[in-house]
Amino acid sequence: MIKIVALVGPTAVGKTGLSHKLVEEFGFEIVSCDCMQVYSGMDIGTAKPSLEERGKYNYHMLDVVTPDYHYSAGEYARDAGKAIEGIIKRGAIPLVSGGSGLYLDALIYGISSMPKADLDFRKKMTKEAEKKGSVFLHELLKEIDPVSAKKIHSNDLKRIIRALEVYQLSGEPLSEIQKTGKNIKKYEHLIIGLNRRREELYERIEARVDKMFEEGLVEEVKVLLDEGYTSELSSFQALGYKEVAQYLRGKLKLEEAKEKVKKNTRNFAKRQMTYFGKNKGIKWFDCASDDDIIAVFKEVEKFLGDLNK
């Protein structure tokens, strides 16, 4: 069975920096596990590694599709799986690093066969949400699929609509369909989780958002809009893009947009931790502790050593 190491945690916790150190120590190749870094032209807001870093640390699964493509977890599992096969053939070991829990689950455990997208239904539900709010759709979801509704935040419009869509097309709740694709162990794996004190994490989030604006996030979003991409696309659900689009349309002042990005990023980090917290197989470490970082290296070394026995 193919062996992989995964590194997960909330946004801005320090996954990228530690990933690079692990590559230097163990010779990994990095498979990005970020549902927004797959989109080309969206670099600053998704905190992609620089071109220099991509080459130096052997990155995969960046710039996979254009921003107008709706990329799914199933497609990620397929494409990342191919990248992993290539890494293994080169005699290296994959380090799957990122904060997209659903993508990691799809990769490691597999994903059940889901109905394809119904764009007309999505447009209809989006308009309904514009009139009545995402909470209204979330209440509808509670009626047909309370299990999924419990897992999906009432403000996560994209996932609410997808769950409603699956039921509309298949007649089966999303939670029931997902059961058929779970618990199929595809890889021998070690999952390392990184965390920090909440106050420290929030400080890092604020610093990251400030840096993104300084590096040209507004200009990046303007280029995307000028190229014809719209804020209704799935890719524009990435933190920062929709808020900056509102600023460019005169609906928000620049400082308001920046504060909104910070607030939404903090909320997103909370949802990430809630999601990862359900996976009892993750081994958690404090990213701010030198002792914990040393412990991470020892954990990885032990895992790799066990593979060679």
C-alpha positions in Angstrom: 0.0 0.0 0.0 1.3 3.5 -0.9 2.4 5.5 2.2 1.9 9.2 2.7 2.4 11.8 5.4 -0.2 14.6 5.7 0.1 18.0 7.4 -3.1 19.8 8.3 -4.4 22.6 10.4 -6.2 26.0 10.2 -5.2 28.8 7.8 -2.1 30.8 8.9 -1.0 28.2 11.5 2.3 27.6 9.8 1.8 24.6 7.6 3.9 25.9 4.7 7.0 26.7 6.8 7.0 23.3 8.5 6.3 21.6 5.2 9.5 23.1 3.8 11.5 22.0 6.8 10.2 18.5 6.4 11.1 18.4 2.8 14.7 19.5 3.6 14.9 16.8 6.3 13.2 13.8 4.7 13.2 14.6 0.9 9.4 14.7 0.5 7.6 16.1 -2.5 4.6 18.3 -1.5 1.1 17.7 -2.7 -1.0 20.8 -2.0 -4.3 20.0 -0.3 -5.9 23.4 -0.7 -9.3 23.7 -2.6 -8.4 27.3 -3.7 -4.8 26.9 -4.7 -5.9 24.7 -7.6 -7.0 27.8 -9.4 -4.6 29.6 -11.7 -4.2 33.4 -11.4 -5.3 33.4 -7.8 -1.9 33.5 -6.0 -1.8 36.2 -3.4 -5.2 35.6 -1.8 -4.7 31.9 -1.6 -1.1 32.3 -0.2 0.5 30.1 -2.8 4.2 29.5 -2.4 6.4 31.5 -4.7 7.6 30.2 -8.0 11.1 29.7 -6.5 9.6 27.8 -3.6 7.5 25.6 -5.9 10.6 24.4 -7.7 12.8 24.1 -4.6 10.3 22.1 -2.6 8.8 20.0 -5.4 5.1 21.2 -5.3 2.2 19.5 -7.0 -1.5 20.3 -7.4 -1.1 24.1 -7.8 -2.7 26.0 -10.8 -4.7 22.9 -11.9 -7.7 24.7 -13.4 -8.9 28.2 -14.4 -11.1 30.2 -12.0 -14.3 29.5 -14.0 -14.0 25.8 -13.5 -15.9 24.1 -10.6 -13.3 21.7 -9.2 -14.6 19.0 -6.9 -13.1 16.9 -4.1 -13.5 13.8 -6.3 -11.5 15.4 -9.1 -8.8 16.4 -6.5 -8.6 12.8 -5.2 -8.1 11.6 -8.8 -5.5 14.2 -9.8 -3.6 14.2 -6.5 -3.6 10.4 -6.7 -1.9 10.6 -10.0 0.7 13.0 -8.6 1.3 10.7 -5.7 1.9 7.7 -8.1 4.5 9.8 -9.9 6.2 10.7 -6.6 6.4 7.1 -5.6 7.9 6.1 -8.9 10.6 8.6 -8.4 11.5 7.0 -5.1 10.2 9.8 -2.9 7.4 10.0 -0.4 4.4 12.4 -0.7 3.8 15.1 1.9 0.1 16.2 1.6 -0.1 19.6 3.1 -3.1 22.0 3.4 -6.2 23.0 5.2 -9.0 21.4 3.0 -10.3 18.6 5.1 -12.8 17.3 2.6 -10.1 17.1 -0.1 -7.9 15.1 2.3 -10.7 12.7 3.2 -11.5 12.2 -0.5 -7.9 11.4 -1.2 -7.2 9.0 1.8 -10.6 7.3 2.1 -12.1 7.7 -1.4 -15.3 9.5 -2.3 -18.6 8.0 -3.3 -20.1 8.5 -6.7 -22.0 11.8 -6.6 -24.5 13.3 -9.1 -23.0 15.8 -11.5 -23.7 19.5 -11.1 -27.0 21.0 -12.1 -26.2 24.6 -12.9 -29.9 25.6 -13.3 -30.7 24.3 -9.8 -27.6 26.1 -8.4 -28.7 29.4 -9.9 -32.2 29.0 -8.6 -30.9 28.3 -5.0 -28.4 31.1 -5.2 -31.3 33.5 -6.1 -33.3 32.1 -3.3 -30.5 32.7 -0.9 -30.1 36.3 -2.1 -33.8 36.9 -1.2 -34.1 34.9 2.0 -30.6 34.3 3.2 -28.4 31.2 3.5 -30.0 30.3 6.8 -33.3 29.7 5.0 -31.6 27.1 2.7 -29.9 25.6 5.7 -33.3 25.1 7.3 -34.5 23.3 4.2 -31.4 21.1 4.4 -32.2 20.2 8.0 -35.6 18.8 6.9 -34.2 16.5 4.2 -30.7 15.7 5.6 -30.2 16.7 9.3 -26.9 14.9 9.4 -25.3 17.0 6.7 -27.0 20.1 8.1 -25.3 19.5 11.4 -21.9 19.3 9.6 -22.4 22.3 7.3 -22.3 25.8 8.7 -25.4 27.9 8.1 -23.3 30.5 6.2 -21.5 28.0 4.0 -23.8 28.6 1.0 -21.7 26.6 -1.5 -21.9 23.4 0.5 -25.6 23.9 1.5 -26.6 24.2 -2.1 -24.5 21.2 -3.1 -26.2 19.1 -0.4 -29.6 20.2 -1.6 -28.6 19.6 -5.2 -27.5 16.0 -4.4 -30.9 15.3 -2.8 -32.7 16.9 -5.7 -30.9 14.8 -8.3 -30.6 11.5 -6.5 -33.5 11.4 -4.0 -31.0 10.4 -1.4 -29.5 12.5 1.4 -25.8 13.5 0.9 -24.9 11.9 4.2 -26.2 8.5 3.1 -24.5 8.6 -0.3 -21.2 9.6 1.4 -21.3 6.5 3.6 -20.7 4.2 0.6 -17.4 5.9 -0.2 -16.0 6.2 3.3 -13.7 3.9 5.3 -12.0 2.6 2.2 -8.4 3.0 3.2 -6.4 3.9 0.1 -3.1 4.8 1.7 -1.0 4.0 4.8 -0.9 7.4 6.3 0.3 9.6 9.2 -1.7 12.8 9.7 0.0 15.6 11.6 -2.3 18.4 12.9 -0.8 21.8 13.7 -2.5 24.3 16.1 -1.7 27.5 18.1 -3.3 29.4 20.9 -6.3 31.2 19.5 -4.9 34.7 20.2 -1.7 33.9 18.4 -3.5 32.3 15.5 -5.7 35.4 15.1 -2.6 37.7 15.2 -1.1 35.6 12.4 -4.3 35.8 10.4 -4.4 39.6 10.7 -0.8 39.9 9.7 -1.3 37.6 6.7 -4.3 39.6 5.5 -2.4 42.9 5.8 0.5 41.3 3.8 -1.9 40.2 1.1 -3.2 43.7 0.6 0.3 45.1 0.6 1.4 42.5 -2.0 -1.4 43.5 -4.4 -4.5 41.5 -3.6 -6.7 44.3 -4.9 -4.8 44.4 -8.2 -5.0 40.6 -8.5 -8.8 40.6 -8.1 -9.1 43.5 -10.6 -7.2 41.5 -13.2 -9.5 38.5 -12.7 -12.6 40.7 -13.0 -11.2 42.4 -16.1 -10.6 39.0 -17.6 -14.3 38.2 -17.3 -14.3 36.1 -14.1 -17.2 37.0 -11.7 -17.6 36.9 -7.9 -20.4 34.3 -8.3 -17.8 31.6 -9.3 -16.9 28.9 -6.8 -13.3 30.1 -7.0 -14.3 33.5 -5.6 -15.4 31.9 -2.4 -11.7 32.0 -1.6 -11.1 34.3 1.3 -10.4 37.9 0.2 -11.7 37.7 -3.4 -15.4 38.4 -2.9 -14.7 41.1 -0.3 -12.2 42.9 -2.6 -14.7 42.6 -5.5 -17.2 44.4 -3.3 -14.7 47.1 -2.7 -14.0 47.5 -6.4 -17.7 47.8 -7.1 -17.9 50.6 -4.5 -20.0 48.5 -2.0 -17.2 48.6 0.7 -14.5 50.9 1.6 -11.0 49.5 1.5 -10.6 49.3 5.2 -14.0 47.7 5.5 -13.1 45.1 3.0 -9.9 44.4 4.8 -11.6 44.0 8.2 -14.2 41.8 6.6 -11.5 39.5 5.2 -9.9 39.2 8.6 -13.2 38.4 10.3 -14.2 35.8 7.6 -10.7 34.2 7.9 -11.0 33.9 11.6 -14.4 32.2 11.2 -13.0 30.0 8.5 -10.2 28.9 10.8 -12.8 27.9 13.5 -14.7 25.8 10.9 -11.5 24.1 9.8 -10.7 23.1 13.4 -14.2 21.8 13.9 -13.9 19.7 10.8 -10.5 18.3 11.7 -11.5 17.8 15.3 -13.8 15.0 14.1 -10.9 13.0 12.7 -9.6 11.0 15.7 -6.6 9.8 13.6 -4.9 13.2 13.6 -1.9 13.6 15.9 -1.9 17.2 17.1 1.1 19.4 17.9 1.5 23.1 19.0 3.2 24.8 16.0 4.6 27.5 18.3 6.4 25.0 20.6 9.9 24.0 19.8 9.5 20.8 21.7 6.4 20.0 19.7 8.1 20.7 16.4 10.9 18.3 17.5 8.2 15.8 18.4 6.7 16.2 14.9 10.1 15.3 13.3 10.4 12.3 15.6 6.9 11.1 14.7 7.6 11.4 11.0 10.9 9.7 11.4 9.3 6.8 13.3 6.6 6.4 10.7 9.1 6.4 7.8 11.3 4.0 9.8 8.4 1.6 10.3 7.8 1.6 6.6 11.3 0.4 5.9 11.1 -2.6 8.3 
